[in-house]
């Protein structure tokens, strides 16, 4: 999925799938891909996942636009 960057995939029964990427800076980016097509993004410190701040809810179109921006050179 992402080359050399390890991503953890966790099934969330009845909801969808959670993907978590841990950065070298000690932060984690969590994306919950809902069965309804909505994506939710949250950020937290790897050593304290319970202290997650407010997340962002994205439609499929918004998620694709963000992915395009992030992947540009």
C-alpha positions in Angstrom: 0.0 0.0 0.0 2.7 2.5 0.9 6.1 1.1 0.0 8.5 1.2 3.0 6.1 2.9 5.4 4.5 0.3 7.7 0.8 0.7 8.1 -1.2 -1.3 10.6 -4.7 -2.5 9.4 -7.4 -3.2 12.1 -10.9 -4.4 11.2 -13.6 -2.6 13.0 -16.7 -4.8 12.8 -19.8 -3.0 11.6 -17.8 0.2 11.0 -15.0 -0.5 8.5 -11.2 -0.6 8.7 -8.7 1.5 10.7 -5.3 2.1 9.1 -2.6 3.6 11.3 0.7 5.0 10.2 3.4 5.9 12.8 5.7 8.7 11.8 9.4 9.0 12.7 8.5 12.0 14.9 6.5 9.8 17.3 3.0 10.8 16.0 0.4 8.5 14.6 -2.1 9.1 11.8 -5.2 7.0 12.0 -7.6 6.7 9.0 -10.9 4.9 9.6 -12.4 3.9 6.3 -16.0 3.5 7.0 -18.3 1.1 5.2 -20.4 4.1 4.4 -17.6 5.6 2.3 -16.7 8.3 4.8 -13.1 8.6 5.9 -12.1 9.9 9.4 -8.6 11.1 10.1 -7.2 11.5 13.6 -3.7 12.4 15.0 -2.1 11.3 18.3 1.2 10.6 20.0 2.2 7.0 19.5 2.9 6.6 23.3 -0.6 8.0 24.3 -3.3 7.0 21.8 -6.0 7.8 24.3 -5.1 11.5 24.1 -6.3 11.7 20.5 -7.6 15.2 19.6 -10.6 16.0 17.4 -10.6 14.2 14.1 -11.6 15.2 10.6 -14.4 13.6 8.6 -13.9 13.5 4.8 -16.2 12.4 2.0 -14.7 10.1 -0.7 -14.1 13.1 -3.0 -12.4 15.1 -0.2 -10.2 12.1 0.7 -9.1 11.7 -2.9 -8.4 15.4 -3.2 -6.3 15.3 0.0 -4.4 12.2 -1.2 -3.6 13.9 -4.5 -2.2 16.9 -2.6 -0.1 14.8 -0.3 1.3 12.7 -3.2 2.3 15.7 -5.4 6.1 16.2 -5.9 
